[in-house]
Amino acid sequence: MEHIDVLFIDPPMKRFDDDTFLYGNLYQSDDKRSKVFNPGLLSIASYIYEEGYSVKILHIVNEEDISILLHEAQCKWIPAIIAVSCSYMHTYLPTLEISKQLAEQFPQSLLVAGGQHIGDIAGIALDETAFDIIIQGEGEYSFRKLVEFTKNKCSLDSIGNIFLREEFAKKHGVFDSKHFSRFEVCDFLNESMQFRYTPKHLLKSNFTEPLMPLDDMPFLHYELYDKYMEYPPYLEESRGCYGNCRYCVSAVCHTYRYKTAERFLAELDYVVSIYGTDVVYPFTAANLGVNVKNTIRIFEGIIQRYGSLKWVSEFRLDVNWEKYIDLMYKSGCVSFGIGLESASEEILKIMDKTKNPSMYLKKAEKLIEKIISFGNAYIHLNFMFYIGESPNSMADNMGFIAKYFKDISIVHYSPIILYAGTAAWNNFEDYHKKYGATIVKNSVYDSMHAYPVNVSYLYTYKDGCYFSRIVEKMFIETEGYMVNHETRVSRDVKGQVTEEAKQAYIKRMMEN
C-alpha cells in the first residue's frame, strides 16, 4: 500500500423518492449521473499538489458505490489526511455515511470535511459525523496548515477557519489556547421558529485565514480526477460576491475577487491545450465582468488568440455590461446567463437584490434586447420562486417571460431553499410574521439541515416546484437548451457529448 499525504473524496448526491424532494431545475429522475468536477475540492487539491505533497482524488458518483470504492481505497492507500467536500445539501447524508466508514477503515487518518454546506452547519455536523475537523470558508491556506500539522510542522492553534471537538483539542494540547472559543448553533424547532444554543463540547478558531489571491492559485490539475476527459472543463474568472441577496451564501462573507486578464488568459490557453476548441467552456463566476478594463482585456485576448471560442457564463445585471457586451459576444459567448431572479419590484426588494428595482428591470430589458440584436446568441434567464410571492408578483414574472417568450432560450426557475447563515435564514421568523412563510420540516430536510420554503400564505414549496417545472419545460426543446446543459450530460472517453446522450437527457427532462 502507498503512503500518501491527502486523499480527497468527492461524494455523490443523494436521491430521494419522497415527493417533497422536488428541486426545481436540479431535479433529475434517472440513475445516470453526469461527471462534474467539484471546483472547491479540485482547487485545494491542485494547490496542495503544487506545494509538493502527494494527493489522490476519489470521486464517488453513485451512492451504491460508497462501500466498494472506500474498500478499494483502503487496499491502495494509507492517507495522513482524508478530506471530504460537502458543498451541497444533497451530498450531506452521503458525506455522513462516508465519514462513519472512514472512521472504521482509516483509524490512523485525520478526517477533515469542508465545503459550503457542511462548513455553514459545522457545529451540527461535528455531532453527526466522525470528522475530526471541519473547515469553514475557502480552505487553501487552512488545509495546507493541516497537512503541515500532520507532519508536526505547525500547531493546531495556528490554523484558522476550523471547527473541532474539545476532546480533540485536549488530545493535541491546545484546549486552553486563546485561539479557540465556543460558538452558537442555530436550527429550526418547528416550521417557523428557530432555536439557538452554544455547545460546551465544541470549539472554533478565533481567526480566519487570509484569502489566496486568485492569480496565485495554480492551474487546476484536472488529471487528479480519474478519466478526467469525461468531465466538462470549466475556467474560474472570479469568486464570491459583493451583493447582499438575502438568500445567498456568498453574501455572508463579501469576498469578491477576480483574476487579472493576463492570468485568466494564460489559464485559458492551458485548458484549451487539454480539451481543445470544439467544446463549450463554462466560465464560472458569481459576477463576471465587474472590473470593466480587466474584462475588456480578457475578451480582446480571446479574440486575438482564438478568433472566437465557444463559452457561457452567468453575470449580474448591475455590472457595467454596456461597456463590453459587444466584445463578449464577439469573443464567442454563445449563451448569456442573466441573474434576473424576479421581475417583480416587490420581490426584488424582499430579496435585497437591488436598491432600485425599477431601474434594475429597465436594465434587464435593455440587456435582453441587446442580446436579441446579435441574432444568434442564446438568452438564459434565472428566476426564483421566492418568499413573499403573491398573485401580483407571479403575474409580473409571467408577463416578463411572455414578453420575450420567442427570444428566450432557457429559463431556470428555482424554488428557494433556506441555507444556514444566510440573511433569509437569520430573519426567517420575520418572514413568517409578514408573509406567512414556513419551512418544509420533515425527516428528509431535518436530516440535511437545509429547508425548502412555503413562500407565503398562498403558495407552498410544492406549488413552486410544479410551477418551475412547467415553465422550464416550455424551453427544453429550444435551440439553445443543450448549450446550457452540456455539463449535465455524460461524456465519452474523448470528452464528447453524443447526440444520442443529448436526446436521452431531453427526453428524461420532458418526462420528469
ChimeraX attribute file (.defattr): number of C-alpha atoms within 10 A of each C-alpha:
attribute: neighborCount
match mode: 1-to-1
recipient: residues
	/A:1	9
	/A:2	9
	/A:3	11
	/A:4	17
	/A:5	24
	/A:6	24
	/A:7	23
	/A:8	24
	/A:9	22
	/A:10	23
	/A:11	26
	/A:12	22
	/A:13	20
	/A:14	14
	/A:15	16
	/A:16	12
	/A:17	8
	/A:18	8
	/A:19	7
	/A:20	15
	/A:21	16
	/A:22	21
	/A:23	21
	/A:24	23
	/A:25	17
	/A:26	10
	/A:27	14
	/A:28	16
	/A:29	13
	/A:30	11
	/A:31	8
	/A:32	13
	/A:33	14
	/A:34	15
	/A:35	20
	/A:36	18
	/A:37	17
	/A:38	17
	/A:39	15
	/A:40	18
	/A:41	23
	/A:42	21
	/A:43	20
	/A:44	22
	/A:45	28
	/A:46	22
	/A:47	22
	/A:48	21
	/A:49	18
	/A:50	16
	/A:51	11
	/A:52	9
	/A:53	16
	/A:54	15
	/A:55	18
	/A:56	20
	/A:57	20
	/A:58	17
	/A:59	19
	/A:60	20
	/A:61	17
	/A:62	16
	/A:63	17
	/A:64	11
	/A:65	12
	/A:66	19
	/A:67	15
	/A:68	11
	/A:69	14
	/A:70	19
	/A:71	14
	/A:72	10
	/A:73	18
	/A:74	15
	/A:75	11
	/A:76	13
	/A:77	17
	/A:78	19
	/A:79	24
	/A:80	18
	/A:81	22
	/A:82	23
	/A:83	25
	/A:84	26
	/A:85	26
	/A:86	28
	/A:87	22
	/A:88	15
	/A:89	22
	/A:90	19
	/A:91	21
	/A:92	25
	/A:93	21
	/A:94	20
	/A:95	28
	/A:96	20
	/A:97	16
	/A:98	21
	/A:99	24
	/A:100	14
	/A:101	17
	/A:102	22
	/A:103	17
	/A:104	10
	/A:105	14
	/A:106	20
	/A:107	10
	/A:108	13
	/A:109	20
	/A:110	20
	/A:111	22
	/A:112	22
	/A:113	29
	/A:114	25
	/A:115	21
	/A:116	21
	/A:117	26
	/A:118	29
	/A:119	24
	/A:120	23
	/A:121	21
	/A:122	23
	/A:123	24
	/A:124	17
	/A:125	23
	/A:126	19
	/A:127	13
	/A:128	15
	/A:129	18
	/A:130	21
	/A:131	25
	/A:132	19
	/A:133	22
	/A:134	28
	/A:135	26
	/A:136	23
	/A:137	20
	/A:138	22
	/A:139	23
	/A:140	21
	/A:141	19
	/A:142	22
	/A:143	24
	/A:144	17
	/A:145	19
	/A:146	23
	/A:147	19
	/A:148	16
	/A:149	16
	/A:150	16
	/A:151	12
	/A:152	10
	/A:153	11
	/A:154	14
	/A:155	16
	/A:156	21
	/A:157	22
	/A:158	16
	/A:159	22
	/A:160	24
	/A:161	21
	/A:162	29
	/A:163	26
	/A:164	22
	/A:165	21
	/A:166	19
	/A:167	14
	/A:168	16
	/A:169	19
	/A:170	12
	/A:171	9
	/A:172	11
	/A:173	13
	/A:174	17
	/A:175	18
	/A:176	12
	/A:177	14
	/A:178	10
	/A:179	17
	/A:180	22
	/A:181	16
	/A:182	16
	/A:183	16
	/A:184	11
	/A:185	17
	/A:186	18
	/A:187	18
	/A:188	18
	/A:189	12
	/A:190	13
	/A:191	17
	/A:192	18
	/A:193	14
	/A:194	15
	/A:195	10
	/A:196	11
	/A:197	10
	/A:198	13
	/A:199	15
	/A:200	12
	/A:201	13
	/A:202	23
	/A:203	23
	/A:204	24
	/A:205	22
	/A:206	17
	/A:207	14
	/A:208	15
	/A:209	16
	/A:210	13
	/A:211	13
	/A:212	13
	/A:213	10
	/A:214	17
	/A:215	16
	/A:216	10
	/A:217	16
	/A:218	16
	/A:219	19
	/A:220	21
	/A:221	16
	/A:222	19
	/A:223	12
	/A:224	17
	/A:225	18
	/A:226	13
	/A:227	14
	/A:228	18
	/A:229	19
	/A:230	19
	/A:231	24
	/A:232	24
	/A:233	21
	/A:234	20
	/A:235	18
	/A:236	19
	/A:237	25
	/A:238	21
	/A:239	19
	/A:240	18
	/A:241	22
	/A:242	17
	/A:243	19
	/A:244	19
	/A:245	21
	/A:246	21
	/A:247	24
	/A:248	20
	/A:249	22
	/A:250	20
	/A:251	19
	/A:252	18
	/A:253	13
	/A:254	14
	/A:255	13
	/A:256	17
	/A:257	21
	/A:258	23
	/A:259	20
	/A:260	18
	/A:261	20
	/A:262	14
	/A:263	17
	/A:264	22
	/A:265	19
	/A:266	12
	/A:267	18
	/A:268	19
	/A:269	14
	/A:270	14
	/A:271	20
	/A:272	15
	/A:273	10
	/A:274	12
	/A:275	17
	/A:276	12
	/A:277	14
	/A:278	10
	/A:279	18
	/A:280	23
	/A:281	26
	/A:282	23
	/A:283	19
	/A:284	18
	/A:285	21
	/A:286	22
	/A:287	25
	/A:288	21
	/A:289	25
	/A:290	21
	/A:291	14
	/A:292	16
	/A:293	13
	/A:294	17
	/A:295	23
	/A:296	18
	/A:297	17
	/A:298	24
	/A:299	24
	/A:300	18
	/A:301	18
	/A:302	21
	/A:303	17
	/A:304	11
	/A:305	13
	/A:306	13
	/A:307	12
	/A:308	16
	/A:309	20
	/A:310	18
	/A:311	22
	/A:312	22
	/A:313	21
	/A:314	21
	/A:315	19
	/A:316	22
	/A:317	18
	/A:318	17
	/A:319	14
	/A:320	13
	/A:321	19
	/A:322	12
	/A:323	14
	/A:324	18
	/A:325	19
	/A:326	15
	/A:327	19
	/A:328	23
	/A:329	20
	/A:330	18
	/A:331	23
	/A:332	21
	/A:333	24
	/A:334	23
	/A:335	26
	/A:336	24
	/A:337	21
	/A:338	20
	/A:339	21
	/A:340	20
	/A:341	21
	/A:342	27
	/A:343	24
	/A:344	23
	/A:345	19
	/A:346	16
	/A:347	22
	/A:348	23
	/A:349	15
	/A:350	19
	/A:351	22
	/A:352	16
	/A:353	23
	/A:354	19
	/A:355	10
	/A:356	12
	/A:357	19
	/A:358	14
	/A:359	12
	/A:360	18
	/A:361	20
	/A:362	10
	/A:363	15
	/A:364	19
	/A:365	13
	/A:366	12
	/A:367	19
	/A:368	19
	/A:369	13
	/A:370	14
	/A:371	19
	/A:372	16
	/A:373	10
	/A:374	12
	/A:375	9
	/A:376	12
	/A:377	19
	/A:378	26
	/A:379	23
	/A:380	24
	/A:381	21
	/A:382	16
	/A:383	18
	/A:384	23
	/A:385	29
	/A:386	27
	/A:387	26
	/A:388	22
	/A:389	24
	/A:390	19
	/A:391	9
	/A:392	11
	/A:393	20
	/A:394	16
	/A:395	13
	/A:396	17
	/A:397	17
	/A:398	16
	/A:399	14
	/A:400	16
	/A:401	17
	/A:402	12
	/A:403	11
	/A:404	15
	/A:405	14
	/A:406	10
	/A:407	19
	/A:408	21
	/A:409	25
	/A:410	29
	/A:411	24
	/A:412	22
	/A:413	25
	/A:414	22
	/A:415	28
	/A:416	21
	/A:417	23
	/A:418	23
	/A:419	23
	/A:420	24
	/A:421	19
	/A:422	21
	/A:423	20
	/A:424	22
	/A:425	22
	/A:426	16
	/A:427	12
	/A:428	22
	/A:429	17
	/A:430	14
	/A:431	19
	/A:432	21
	/A:433	12
	/A:434	13
	/A:435	17
	/A:436	18
	/A:437	27
	/A:438	25
	/A:439	23
	/A:440	23
	/A:441	19
	/A:442	12
	/A:443	9
	/A:444	16
	/A:445	17
	/A:446	14
	/A:447	14
	/A:448	19
	/A:449	23
	/A:450	25
	/A:451	24
	/A:452	23
	/A:453	25
	/A:454	29
	/A:455	26
	/A:456	21
	/A:457	15
	/A:458	14
	/A:459	20
	/A:460	20
	/A:461	26
	/A:462	20
	/A:463	14
	/A:464	26
	/A:465	22
	/A:466	15
	/A:467	16
	/A:468	22
	/A:469	22
	/A:470	14
	/A:471	16
	/A:472	19
	/A:473	19
	/A:474	14
	/A:475	18
	/A:476	19
	/A:477	15
	/A:478	15
	/A:479	11
	/A:480	20
	/A:481	20
	/A:482	19
	/A:483	20
	/A:484	22
	/A:485	14
	/A:486	21
	/A:487	21
	/A:488	19
	/A:489	24
	/A:490	22
	/A:491	20
	/A:492	14
	/A:493	12
	/A:494	12
	/A:495	18
	/A:496	19
	/A:497	19
	/A:498	13
	/A:499	9
	/A:500	8
	/A:501	16
	/A:502	17
	/A:503	14
	/A:504	12
	/A:505	20
	/A:506	18
	/A:507	13
	/A:508	12
	/A:509	18
	/A:510	14
	/A:511	8
	/A:512	12
